[in-house]
Amino acid sequence: MDGPKEGVEEDAGCGCLYTVLGLLAVVWLLLKLAYAVHDRWFPWVMHFCSKDIFLPLEEVKKELFASMASIVSHDPELQKKKAIRILEIGVGTGVNFAHYPNGSHLVVVDPNPNFRKYYEDNKKKFPDIQAEEIIVTTGDKMDMVKDNSVDVVVVTLVLCSLDKVEATLKEILRVLTPGGKFYFMEHIVEFDLKKHWLRRRLQHVFTHWIPVWPFIFDGCCLDRDTLPPIQQAGFSSVHAQKYYAPVPNFIFEIESPNLKGVATK
């Protein structure tokens, strides 16, 4: 009498195994598809996240970038126009246009050409800024940008997702004019473990154990500290501040620990 019962149990076990394998196969295929089209949907995600102006964060940027207005270009022609040349790495949709001085000449770099539509649409809102087309490359491979050719380099919320932070900082130093300024604003690993130890743990979990954040935000690492690489890159001075940035909703509380500052070549 035990034989048929055992056979039924074996069949049920096989059925469960096949179901699990089938679900895993479906998940694998969906992930493969998502990664295959990631370069197309990620610009839309960033456009969706930034299309509504979040004034508290804009005030932080305004304060950080305010000193650009007093910079004198090393280019004699731009001096006559009282303008400066800015290089922005990881320009994305162009969310920083509003903070650049009128008349600025803007050189932009981004590895994803699918940002172009959003970038061009945003550029039209700022006719006083002479912005070039996106140079499709990464920050560590900017050979097309000449040595000592830009007065300012801007990087906001980009170093968290780069594979080669040190190489990018080396390139920034190369392209900056003597005395040129590097403006940076990045979310970083939680720095107050007494008050926010749980946030630090969650940053690690959602970056490495359940890497949903890097998947959605193009390699973004929540638990990266970008200050030491900047301090060790070779700038003549680095003025930086760790702080808690305002965030639009609780979902982004996990990336509220931030770093902002200006480094001088």
GUROLUM-849710 format. One record per residue (C-alpha): x, y, z; residue number from 0. Coordinates in nm, 3 decimals. Layout:
BEGIN
xx, yy, zz, nr
X, Y, Z, NUM
...
***
This chain:
BEGIN
xx, yy, zz, nr
0.000, 0.000, 0.000, 0
0.296, 0.237, 0.054, 1
0.418, 0.222, -0.307, 2
0.150, 0.438, -0.475, 3
0.160, 0.691, -0.191, 4
0.534, 0.729, -0.225, 5
0.494, 0.773, -0.598, 6
0.239, 1.050, -0.548, 7
0.473, 1.228, -0.306, 8
0.760, 1.200, -0.553, 9
0.542, 1.345, -0.830, 10
0.437, 1.632, -0.605, 11
0.798, 1.701, -0.513, 12
0.900, 1.705, -0.878, 13
0.610, 1.936, -0.956, 14
0.721, 2.185, -0.690, 15
1.078, 2.169, -0.816, 16
0.969, 2.235, -1.174, 17
0.753, 2.526, -1.055, 18
1.044, 2.685, -0.867, 19
1.278, 2.634, -1.161, 20
1.019, 2.782, -1.393, 21
0.976, 3.091, -1.174, 22
1.352, 3.136, -1.148, 23
1.378, 3.112, -1.527, 24
1.108, 3.378, -1.570, 25
1.282, 3.609, -1.320, 26
1.615, 3.555, -1.495, 27
1.463, 3.638, -1.834, 28
1.294, 3.950, -1.697, 29
1.621, 4.071, -1.545, 30
1.809, 4.002, -1.869, 31
1.547, 4.202, -2.059, 32
1.555, 4.486, -1.807, 33
1.934, 4.513, -1.823, 34
1.926, 4.491, -2.204, 35
1.708, 4.802, -2.228, 36
1.843, 4.975, -1.917, 37
2.018, 5.251, -2.110, 38
1.681, 5.346, -2.257, 39
1.459, 5.344, -1.950, 40
1.708, 5.488, -1.700, 41
1.700, 5.840, -1.856, 42
1.321, 5.831, -1.824, 43
1.354, 5.736, -1.457, 44
1.585, 6.032, -1.395, 45
1.357, 6.264, -1.590, 46
1.059, 6.145, -1.385, 47
1.248, 6.198, -1.057, 48
1.364, 6.549, -1.148, 49
1.082, 6.692, -1.359, 50
0.924, 6.860, -1.055, 51
1.152, 7.117, -0.892, 52
1.227, 7.032, -0.528, 53
1.301, 7.376, -0.387, 54
1.489, 7.276, -0.068, 55
1.746, 7.084, -0.273, 56
1.769, 7.364, -0.528, 57
1.856, 7.602, -0.246, 58
2.147, 7.377, -0.147, 59
2.274, 7.381, -0.504, 60
2.227, 7.757, -0.531, 61
2.441, 7.812, -0.222, 62
2.709, 7.570, -0.341, 63
2.737, 7.716, -0.691, 64
2.708, 8.083, -0.588, 65
3.085, 8.142, -0.598, 66
3.096, 8.060, -0.970, 67
2.980, 8.415, -1.037, 68
3.314, 8.553, -0.915, 69
3.538, 8.320, -1.120, 70
3.745, 8.484, -1.394, 71
3.812, 8.264, -1.696, 72
4.165, 8.183, -1.810, 73
4.043, 8.219, -2.169, 74
4.105, 8.580, -2.285, 75
3.805, 8.569, -2.517, 76
3.575, 8.454, -2.239, 77
3.723, 8.719, -2.008, 78
3.603, 8.987, -2.248, 79
3.252, 8.842, -2.225, 80
3.278, 8.796, -1.848, 81
3.198, 8.429, -1.904, 82
3.350, 8.099, -1.791, 83
3.385, 7.753, -1.941, 84
3.222, 7.473, -1.739, 85
3.255, 7.100, -1.787, 86
2.980, 6.889, -1.633, 87
3.038, 6.516, -1.601, 88
2.724, 6.303, -1.595, 89
2.503, 6.585, -1.717, 90
2.197, 6.361, -1.753, 91
1.886, 6.567, -1.820, 92
2.062, 6.897, -1.745, 93
1.921, 6.965, -1.399, 94
2.203, 7.207, -1.308, 95
2.146, 7.460, -1.587, 96
1.955, 7.691, -1.352, 97
2.263, 7.739, -1.133, 98
2.519, 7.836, -1.397, 99
2.611, 8.203, -1.455, 100
2.459, 8.364, -1.763, 101
2.688, 8.345, -2.062, 102
2.861, 8.028, -1.945, 103
3.008, 7.800, -2.210, 104
2.907, 7.449, -2.112, 105
3.087, 7.129, -2.217, 106
2.897, 6.817, -2.114, 107
2.987, 6.450, -2.081, 108
2.758, 6.152, -2.027, 109
2.802, 5.786, -2.124, 110
2.431, 5.740, -2.204, 111
2.324, 5.896, -2.537, 112
1.957, 5.840, -2.450, 113
1.967, 6.141, -2.220, 114
2.001, 6.363, -2.528, 115
1.628, 6.431, -2.576, 116
1.572, 6.542, -2.217, 117
1.897, 6.739, -2.218, 118
1.809, 6.924, -2.538, 119
1.458, 7.004, -2.413, 120
1.600, 7.148, -2.092, 121
1.873, 7.341, -2.273, 122
1.610, 7.540, -2.463, 123
1.493, 7.692, -2.135, 124
1.832, 7.859, -2.082, 125
1.924, 8.052, -2.400, 126
2.189, 8.255, -2.215, 127
2.401, 7.944, -2.162, 128
2.600, 7.819, -2.460, 129
2.571, 7.445, -2.408, 130
2.735, 7.200, -2.644, 131
2.599, 6.863, -2.750, 132
2.661, 6.572, -2.515, 133
2.999, 6.406, -2.553, 134
2.919, 6.038, -2.511, 135
3.194, 5.907, -2.286, 136
3.278, 5.843, -1.922, 137
3.459, 6.077, -1.686, 138
3.775, 5.868, -1.692, 139
3.800, 5.882, -2.074, 140
3.781, 6.248, -2.171, 141
4.073, 6.265, -2.412, 142
3.871, 6.491, -2.641, 143
3.871, 6.763, -2.372, 144
4.201, 6.953, -2.382, 145
4.442, 6.993, -2.092, 146
4.393, 7.309, -1.881, 147
4.090, 7.408, -2.087, 148
3.797, 7.450, -1.844, 149
3.756, 7.691, -1.554, 150
3.508, 7.477, -1.362, 151
3.416, 7.109, -1.341, 152
3.082, 7.009, -1.192, 153
2.982, 6.663, -1.070, 154
2.657, 6.609, -0.882, 155
2.527, 6.268, -0.772, 156
2.759, 6.087, -1.014, 157
3.068, 5.965, -0.826, 158
2.847, 5.719, -0.638, 159
2.796, 5.517, -0.957, 160
3.141, 5.532, -1.120, 161
3.365, 5.227, -1.146, 162
3.679, 5.442, -1.170, 163
3.648, 5.732, -0.928, 164
4.023, 5.793, -0.895, 165
4.074, 5.791, -1.274, 166
3.789, 6.039, -1.316, 167
3.938, 6.272, -1.055, 168
4.271, 6.251, -1.237, 169
4.097, 6.359, -1.558, 170
3.926, 6.645, -1.375, 171
4.264, 6.774, -1.261, 172
4.401, 6.742, -1.613, 173
4.128, 6.946, -1.785, 174
4.101, 7.219, -1.519, 175
4.295, 7.539, -1.571, 176
4.551, 7.631, -1.300, 177
4.345, 7.746, -1.002, 178
4.030, 7.598, -1.157, 179
3.745, 7.483, -0.935, 180
3.583, 7.142, -0.894, 181
3.230, 7.161, -0.752, 182
3.087, 6.838, -0.615, 183
2.770, 6.725, -0.441, 184
2.725, 6.355, -0.366, 185
2.522, 6.131, -0.141, 186
2.752, 5.917, 0.073, 187
2.760, 5.641, 0.333, 188
2.594, 5.725, 0.664, 189
2.846, 5.907, 0.885, 190
2.663, 5.924, 1.221, 191
2.645, 5.564, 1.338, 192
2.525, 5.657, 1.687, 193
2.201, 5.805, 1.556, 194
2.159, 5.631, 1.221, 195
2.320, 5.288, 1.245, 196
2.013, 5.129, 1.084, 197
2.041, 5.355, 0.779, 198
2.405, 5.250, 0.740, 199
2.298, 4.884, 0.751, 200
2.020, 4.938, 0.497, 201
2.258, 5.122, 0.264, 202
2.480, 4.815, 0.261, 203
2.188, 4.574, 0.219, 204
2.032, 4.759, -0.075, 205
2.369, 4.807, -0.244, 206
2.518, 4.458, -0.205, 207
2.281, 4.198, -0.061, 208
1.964, 4.306, -0.240, 209
2.111, 4.540, -0.503, 210
1.787, 4.709, -0.599, 211
1.937, 5.061, -0.578, 212
2.224, 5.000, -0.823, 213
1.979, 4.828, -1.056, 214
1.730, 5.115, -1.065, 215
1.983, 5.400, -1.050, 216
2.250, 5.279, -1.290, 217
2.511, 5.139, -1.053, 218
2.454, 5.386, -0.769, 219
2.625, 5.272, -0.447, 220
2.458, 5.396, -0.131, 221
2.750, 5.310, 0.098, 222
3.036, 5.490, -0.078, 223
3.247, 5.762, 0.086, 224
3.380, 5.987, -0.190, 225
3.561, 6.238, 0.033, 226
3.889, 6.043, 0.081, 227
3.946, 5.997, -0.296, 228
3.885, 6.369, -0.353, 229
4.122, 6.464, -0.071, 230
4.391, 6.232, -0.207, 231
4.351, 6.325, -0.576, 232
4.610, 6.605, -0.575, 233
4.404, 6.924, -0.547, 234
4.579, 7.219, -0.384, 235
4.284, 7.260, -0.147, 236
3.957, 7.081, -0.069, 237
3.675, 7.246, 0.124, 238
3.403, 6.992, 0.196, 239
3.108, 6.947, 0.429, 240
2.910, 6.640, 0.527, 241
2.544, 6.714, 0.588, 242
2.194, 6.572, 0.557, 243
2.033, 6.680, 0.234, 244
1.660, 6.752, 0.209, 245
1.480, 6.472, 0.025, 246
1.140, 6.484, -0.152, 247
0.995, 6.178, 0.026, 248
1.081, 5.899, 0.270, 249
1.200, 5.664, -0.007, 250
1.510, 5.880, -0.053, 251
1.588, 5.912, 0.318, 252
1.836, 5.630, 0.267, 253
2.053, 5.866, 0.059, 254
2.013, 6.181, 0.269, 255
2.373, 6.168, 0.405, 256
2.551, 6.398, 0.161, 257
2.881, 6.563, 0.082, 258
2.926, 6.899, -0.086, 259
3.225, 7.117, -0.151, 260
3.474, 7.285, -0.381, 261
3.826, 7.168, -0.463, 262
4.090, 7.389, -0.626, 263
4.354, 7.267, -0.870, 264
***
